[in-house]
Amino acid sequence: MNPEPFPTPLLTRDGRTFPEAIADLEQALGELKQVYDLCAQSPQSPRQNQKLLQQLARAEGELTDLDVELAAHLYPSGLRELFWQIVRFTGLGIILGWMLRSWGA
C-alpha cells in the first residue's frame, strides 16, 4: 500500500492544482516555441518580437511563481513544526530541571 505523497491536493494562489498549473505552463511554453520557430523562419517586426518577449516573460514569471509556491508548501511547514518542537521540549526540559533541582536541594 503506497501512501499518497500529499493527502490533500496542493493548490496555487488561483485555485488550480499543481499538475493543472504545470500542464497549463507546458501548453503555454509549447505555443511560445511554435511562435519562436515561426519568427526564426521569417523576419518579424520589432512589435511582434516585443510580443514574443512579453509572452516569454509571462511564462517565466508563472514558472517562478509555481516554484515559490511549491517550495512554500514543502519546506516551511516542516521547519515550522521542527522549530516549535525544539521550543516545546527545551522549555519542558528547563522546567523539569528546575523542579528536580529544587526538589533535590
HELIX and SHEET records of a PDB file:
HELIX    1   1 PHE A   18  GLN A   41  1                                  24    
HELIX    2   2 PRO A   46  GLY A  104  1                                  59    
END                                                                             
